[in-house]
Amino acid sequence: MANLSLRDATKTFNDDGDEIVAVDNLNLEIEDGEFLVLVGPSGCGKSTTLRMVAGLETPTGGSINIDGEPIHRQTPQERDIAMVFQSYALYPHMTVYENMAFGLEESSDLPDDEIEERVHTAAEMLGITDLLDRKPGELSGGQQQRVALGRAIVRDPKVFLLDEPLANLDAKLRAEMRTELQQLQEDLGTTTIYVTHDQTEAMTMSDRIAILDGGTLQQVGTPMQCYHEPANVFVAGFIGEPSMNFFDVTLEDGVLVGDGFEYPLSEEALASVEGTTELVLGIRPENVEIGDDLSGPKEFSGVIDVIEPHGNENAVHLRFTEAATDETFTSTVDGMRHLTGGQSVGVSFPEDAIHLFDGTTGEALRNRIVEEVEQVQEIGTK
């Protein structure tokens, strides 16, 4: 176990004379035993960051340290780090036992009996003891994933690096493996960086999330902090499914004016925007209320466009009756509630649930009111 830190870590690539910045002055502190998830869209720099930590890419600038000691000039073999790849990277001509033992045989002076003990201990932990004599071609995707994890576990490294290890599994097995990985990391207590583009994995598995976009760190926080207190429009839109609804609005005499609606702000909400007039109003689908008898200054007339049933809940896509465009927004409602396309409904945005962002920079000026985000995180912690 170890503390891992990245300080102003930068990686640029040269493309026919053009400099491409893959990671831009990244600063992260990963605590001993922490499970940190790097998340973001394709091309955001998350895998490049992982490869720099592993030693597969050389940083252009900055430093990477384990327990305060710089490792960015060390070879991958010298770093005491184990990496699990998306492709599993198992040797097809070797048995499961040989795949798990190979790294120790090549990189350590451990006696054969200790290597055997480590392999069998890891295999028992992962439930693959009965597969040790098989070859990768005889295994399912989930079994191959366990072998790849076992190969990393036997190393007993200071840091685990996991690069989208569940991406090749079907949806049901991915959900099962998420739970198993969480339990495994808690049992081992090894400092772990997990890379994914799937925000569901980030929300359900991590102690903290680091959200990247365009090579730049957007926010670091617990899942609940990133969900309820996003730093900017990008984080607000990336974290959460369905995504947060956004409306471009202009502040006029204390009222937000958008396409098809006007939304008066309280004094408290007005104070948070500090005179900014071009804003983005955000609200999550679960906070958009719809009904037949809604009325008041913050209730509007809408029409249901499309309903997506999800079993326990429905995603209802609506548009404002008075809107000049056909742009829709989303509300999630109980799955047993009967609604139909084309139905006229009242729409309400409770003020304690709205977010306000600077319309130019995208920075959050006001987030929804949550009594205690720390308390929410404590209840929902993994």
N, C-alpha and C positions, 0 to 999 in steps of 0.2 A: 504494500500500500504506500501511497505517496501523494504529495501535493504537486500539481502540475500547473505551470504558468506560461502564458504566451504574452510577451511584451513587445508591442509595436510590430508584431509579426507581419511581414509583407512578402507577397510572392507576385512577381511579374513575369510575363512570357513575351517573347519577341515573335511577332507574326509579320514576316516580310518587311521588317523595319518599323512596324507599328508596335508600340508597347501596350500590352494588355495587362491590366491589374486584376489578378484573380482574387487576391486577399490584400486588404488595405489597412495597415496599422491596426491589427487585431490585438486587443488586450483582454485576456481571460484569466481567471484564477479558478482552478478546479481543486476543491478541497479533498483531503485524504478520505477515500472511501465513497466519494460522491459519484452519482450517476448523472452526467451532464449530457443532454441531447443537443446536437447541432442540427438545426432545421432551417429550411428555406427552399425556394424553387430551384429547378435545375440551373446550373451555372452560377450559383450564388457564392461559391468558394468553400463550401463545407467539406467536400471530399479532398480538395487541395489542402485545406487546413489539417485534416487527418493525416494525409500523406507527409506533410511537413513534420508533424509530431513523430510519425513512424520512421522518418529518415529516408523516405522514398522521393521526396522533393527537398531541395535545398532552399531555405528562405533567402529572399533577395535582401531583406533587412529585418532587424529586430532579433529577438532571442526567444528560445524555448528552454524551460528549466524544470527539472525534477528535484524537489526538495532544495531549491535554491541553487542547484548546480546546473550550469548550461550543458545542454545535450545536442544543440543544433549543429555542432561540428563533428559529432560522433557518428560512426557507421550504425546502420540499423541493428546489427548484431550486438553492439555495445550498449544499447539503450535500455535493456531489460523491459521491453514492451512487446506485447503479443497482439496481433491484428487478425480479425476475422473478416474475410472478404465477402462481397455479395455473391461471387461465383463459387464460393467454398474452397476452390483451388486444392482439391484432394488429388493425390497421385493415383491414377486409375489402376496401375499394376500392383499396388500395395494393398494389403488388408487394412481393415480399420485399425487394428492394433499397430501395425507398422506405420500408418499415417500419423497416429497420435504419438508414437515413440520417436519418430524420425528426427524431429527438431532437437529433442534432448540428446539423442545419440550423436548428432553432428555438432552441437554447440556447447556441450557440457562434458564434464569428466565423471558424471554420476555412474555408479556401478549398475550393471544390468538388473540386479534385483530391486534397486530403488526405482529405476525407470519403470519396471514392471508394476511395482506397487502404485506409483503415481498414475499410470495408465488405467489400472483396474479401479482405483479410487475415483478417478474422473468418470470412467465409464459407468460405474455404479450410480454416481451422482446424477448422470444424464439418462440413466435407464437404457443403456446400449450394451450392457455386458454380453448379451447373447449375440451381438453383431460383430464381435471382435475378429472373428475369422473370415468375415465376408469382405468383398471388395466393393468400392463405391458404386459400380455399375449395378449391383444387386440391391441398392438401397433406394428408398423414397427420398424426396426432397427434404422432408423434415428430418429423416435419419441422417442424411448427409450434413445437414445444418448442425445437428448435435455432435457429429464427429469433428467438424471444423471448430466448434466451441471447445470440445474436449482437447483438441490439439493445442489450443491456447491455454486452457486451464492447467495442463500438466507442466507448463513452463513456470507457473507460479510467478507471474510478472508483477512489476510495480504498477503497470497501467494496462488496461484492456482498451483496444480500439476496435469498434464495430462499424463497418461500412455497409449500411443498408442490408444487414444480414437476412432480413425476412422478405426482401423484395421479390424473390423467386417462388414464394410459397402461395398457395391459394388462400382465399380470404379467411376461411374457418381455421386453417392451420396457423395462419399469421396471428390470429387472435389468441390461440392456445399458446403459441411460442412467446408472445408478449408477456403473458403471465409467468411462464417458465423462466424467461430471462430475468424478470424482476426478482423472482425468488432466488435464482442462482446468484445474482449480484449481491443480494442481501446476505446470503449465506457466506459468500467468499469475501465480501467487504472490500473488493478491489476497486480502485479509482478507475472510472470508465467514461469514455467518450463514445457516444453512439450517434452516428450520422443517419439522417433520414430526410426525405422530402414530405413524409406523411405526418401532418400535424396531429392526427389521432394518436400515432405512436408517441409523439413528443409529449402530448398532454397526459397520456396514461402511464408512461414508463419513467419519466424523469424526476429527479430531485429539483433540477433547474433546467430551463431551456435557454439556449443562446440562439437568437434568430438573426440570420444573415440575409442580406440582399445586395447584389452587385458587389460582393466582396467586402461589404461594410457591415459591422455589427450594428443591429438596430435596437436590440434590447436583450438583457439577461434578467431572468427572474424565475420564480416558481411558476408552475402552470397556471395557478389561479391569479397570480399577479399579472401575467401576460394576457390572460383572458379578460379580466375585469379592469385592468389599468394599463392598456396598451400605450406605448410611448408615442406612436404615430399611426397614421392611416394604414401604412403597410402592415404593421403588426396586427392592428385591429382586423384587417381584412384577411390576413393569412391564418390567424389562429381562430378556430371555431368553425363548425360545420352544422348547418349552412352558414355562409359567411355573413358578417355584419352588413346591414343595409347602410348605404351612404347617399346623402342628398346634398347637392351643391345649393347653398343658401346665401342670402345677403341680409345683414342685420340692418333694419330700418326702424328707428324709433322704438327699440326694444323688442322688435318682432322679427323672427326669421322668416324671410320670404323665399319660398321655393317654387318649383314647378307644380302648381295645383294645390298648394297649401300655404297657410301662414301659421307660424307657431310663436306665440308670445312667451318671452322668457321672464323668469322671476328675477328679483334683484340679485340673489345669490348667483344665479347662472350668468347674468350680465357681468357681474364683477369678475368672473373667471376668464372672460374673453378679452378684457382690458382694452376695449375700444376697437378690436379687430372687426372689420365689417364683412370681409369675404371669408366665409366659413364652410365647413363640411359638417353636417349633422349626421351622426351615426347612432344606430340602435340595433341591437341583436334581435334576430327573428323571434326568440322566445319571449321578448318583452313587447312585441307589437301585439296589442289587444284588438280583437275584432268582434263585433256583435251587432245586433239589430237596433239596440236602444241607446247607443252611445251618443252623447251630446255635450257640448261645452267648447271652450276656446281652444282646447288641445285635442279635439276629436274631429275627424274629417270623414268625408264620403268617399268610399272606394268601391271597386268592382273586382270580383275574383276572376283571374285570368285562367290559371291552371292549378290543379291540386295534385300533389305527389304523395300517395299513401306510403307510409313506412311501417305500418303495423301499429306500434304503440303511439305514433304521432303522425300528423300530416304536415307537409310543407305546402303552405298556401301562397301562391304568387298572385299579387294584387297590383292594381294601379289606381292612382287618384282619379276620381271622376272628372275633376276640373283640369287635369294635366294636359299640356299641349303636346306631349310626346306619349309614346306607348311604353316607356320604361316602367319596369315592374320592381316591386320589392317583396320581401318574404316574411311571412309569419308562420311560426310553428304552433300547432294546436293539438289537443288530445285526439288520438286516432279514432275514437268512437264518436267524435263530433261530426254531424252530417252537414256538409257544405257542398255546393255545386258550382261549376263554372258559369260565369255570367251573372252570378248572384250579387246584388248590391248589399254592401255591409258598411257599418260604421268602423272607423279605424282610430285607435288612440295610441299616442306615444307618451307614457308617463315620464314626467321630467326627471325623476330620480333614476331613470334607466338610460337617459340619453348621454352621448359623448359629443363633444365639440372639438373640432380640429381646425387649425389655421388653414385656410383655403389655399395659401401660397406654399408654405413649407410642409404642410401635412402634420406638423407637430401637435400633440394632444394639448388642448387648453383646459379641458374639463372631461373627467371620466365619470362613469356612473357611480352612484353612491352605494358603497358597500360598507356595512357597519365595521367589520373587521376582516380585511383580506387575509391577515395572518390566521385568524380563527377558522376561516373557510378552508385555508390550506391545511391546517392541522386536522380538520375533520376528514378531508379528502385525501390525505397523504397516503402514499403507497406503503 
